[in-house]
Amino acid sequence: MCCGAGYCVLDIVLVVDTSSSIREEQPPGVDNVELIKSFLRELAGPPLELGLHFDHVAMVTYHASARIHFDLVQRTTLGEVIRGINSMPILHGETNIPDGINLGVQVIRSLK
């Protein structure tokens, strides 16, 4: 949706693998989980302008199944989104990419 001042509001759904496979075969001294969280924190920062009437971010996590970690309206400030990213669980089990993608699509479709 575009606002009058030449600014278009973004709705972003992050679909993130939280299965045990992201920890497998990582080089010594490298924490893949922290690399992922760091990337997501950077992605959620400027130039995005998070807020109730501005950009929104949701996060879907998946391992053997998918779940909404937070939706597009639960966390409306950068601090809230970063806290959500930092609390992202790393679980064990399979990597069910189709469940993650399908739930991410459902979150976007729920906006209609």
N, C-alpha and C positions, 0 to 999 in steps of 0.2 A: 504494500500500500504506500503510495506517495503522498507526502504532506505538501502543503502549499509553498514552503520555502525551498523547494528544490531538493528536499531530503526524502529518501524512500526508506521506510521502516523495513528492517530485515527480521525474518524468523528463521533461526538456524537450529537444526537438530544435529547434534554430535552423536554419532553411533560408534561406540568404543568397545573394543575387545577387552574383556576382563577375565579371560580364561587363563589357565596356568601356562599356556603355550607362549605368552608374551614374556615369561621369565626364562623359558628354556633357551639354552645355547647362547646366553648373553656373554659377551666377553668379560673377563675378570675386571672388576672395578667399574662396570657399567650397570646402572640400574634402569632397565627398560621402563619400569613403572614410573619412575621419577621423570624420565625423558618424555613420556607420554603426557603426564600431568603438566610438565613445564610447557610443552607445545600447546596444550589446550588452554592454559592460562594466558599465554601470549595471543592466541587466536581470539579469546574473548575480550581482550583489551582494546585500546584505541587502534584503529579508527572507529570501532563500534561504539555506539553511545547507548548503553543499556539503560532501560527505564520503562516505567509503565506505558508511556506513550511513545517510546522509541524502539530500539532493537530488543529482541527477545532471544534467549538461548535455552534450549532443552538438551538433556543428555539421556540417551538410551545406552544401557550397557548390556553386554551379552556374554555368555559362556555356554553352558549346555542349554540355557534358555535366555530369553531377553526380558528386561524390565525397564520401566521408565525410572531413571535415577532422579531426575527432576524435569518438570514440564515447562512449557513456555511462559507460564505465569507465576510459577512458584518462586522464582528467584529473579528479581527485577533490577538488582544493582550489581555492579561489577564485584563488589565484596561478597555478595551472596552467591554469585556464580562461581567465584574462586573457591569459596568454602565447599560448594557442591563438588567441584572438581577434586579438591584435596581429600574429600571423604569418599572418593570413588573406591569401591571395594575391588580387591583382586581375589578371584575365586578359583577354585580348582575345577577341572573337568574339561569337557569337550569344547570345541570352538564352533558354535552354531551360527555362522554368518547369516544364513537366510532368515532366522528368527530376528536377529538384530536389525537387518535391513527392513523386514516387513513391519516391525514395530515402529521404526523410524518413519516409514511412510504413513503409518496410521496416525502418528502424532501430527504430521503435516496435514493429512486429510481432515483431521478433527477441527481444523481452523475454518472450514467452510461453514 
